[in-house]
Amino acid sequence: MFRRLAIAVFGAAACASALPRGGADPAVDSEINSPESVVDQGDQPVRIALATSSRAARVGGTESWRIYSRNSSNLVLSGRAGDSAVVEMRGRQLVALRSGGSATSRHQGPFIIRASSPGSFVRHAGKRYRGELIITPTDSGMVVVNRLGVESYLRGVVPLEIGTRQPGEEAAVQAQAVAARSYSYIHMNGTSARPFDMYGSVQDQAYGGVDAEKPMSDAAVVATKGMVLRYAGRIVNTPYSSTCGGSTAAVQEVWWREPSQPYLMPVSDRIPGTDKSYCDPSPRFRWTTTFAKAELRATLEKYLEQVSGGREMSVAPTAGGSRAALGAVTSMRIDGRTASDRAATLAIRAGNRDYVVRGNDIRFLLRTPTGTILNSTYVTAETTTDGAGEVSSLTLRGGGYGHGIGMCQWGAIGRARAGQDYQTILTTYYPGTTVGSI
């Protein structure tokens, strides 16, 4: 899963004063925060992007529902349970198409879709959501946002991030709730001019709305309501990933462009007195991946000198002139290891050119034919060569899944099974932090 690091930390006062944010139109914010707004009183509103470049969006509700334009006194369309409408862009304006196909007049937008009855939900693309939907036209298409309270939002995040858990694993779910809440408050306080705070996907946190909610994770959100992680009194960013493989990583081992942080340092996941790790039960604790010659060449040709993961990769040719077609690959090796024993750099010799790929960018380079990135950088590499001296296969033996920074989710599950409470789990994976209320 991807995680935006956003290293800045924020105090509680900053969190309260900065919401909502993101360059939204004040008139729109005023309307959205009107008495009809469905964000629970006392809960901080958060805006989650469900789609960012849609040409059409099907919306509705579980009971009666309404579409308003930016002025809540302007009712665009209403419907009953089972009804739906399709919102489309016409130029930079919005229209709503009724189920019969007739269109409403054009509006500047945004559109706000709200359930009319307490306890009912809005729908987008067939899925149910708490709060309301906001559809904003942009140059690249419509941005569809679910605006709701952060505690309601977490109900749709925690079960997707930690999975369906069993009795005896409640502390891991509670730790996930606090980590996800802390991450949310940090990213509700950025400076982006986007009309949303976070993506509803692993770009930030996986989010499934009402349909994803589970009793155990709901209970964990309630039990930890308002609890966040702090370092030196300030709320901190809390990246987490599935499986550390035996040790978590420091920030600069993976996201090497980012500054180091004292609470994001390597932490051993070893169970005291054993040769086992708390994350041993993970299905990706240990794994092997092999690239045949054709597969390896295809992935290098496609990704070696391209943009990946939303930013330019750390691929630097160390010799030669301008970029050219990939030559014969004659060498691939891991050069150096980090404090947590992850691959520091991957050195590649192709033709008469040498390349160095650093940190987490190695994962975005070594993809499967379907585009799936490498499980982790906690790997060793072995190559074979053919008679012409070209690399004919690359075998990676590794451990873990994800970037490895912060909380190890499978490790948290193992620690919960061992009797650790959620506070202990969190302060172990984020050393020097404390758990406290917002």
Secondary structure, DSSP 4 states (H G I P E B T S, - for coil): ---------B-HHHHHHT-S-SS--HHHHHHHTSTT--SPTTSPEEEEEEEEEESEEEEEESS-EEEE-SSTT-EEEEE-TT-EEEEEEETTEEEEE-TTS-B---B-S-EEEEESSTT--EEETTEEESSEEEEEEETTEEEEEEEEEHHHHHHTTHHHHH-S--TT-HHHHHHHHHHHHHHHHHHTT----SS-SEESSTTS----GGGG--HHHHHHHHHTTTEEEEETTEE----EESB-TTB-B-HHHHSTTSPP-TTS---B-BPTTSS-BTTTTSTTSSEEEEEEHHHHHHHHHHHTTSEETTEE---EE-SSSS------EEEEEEEEE-TTS-EEEEEEEETTEEEEEETTHHHHHS--TT-PPPS-S-EEEEEEE-TTS-EEEEEEEE--BS--BSEEHHHHHHHHHTT--HHHHHHHHSTT-EEEE-
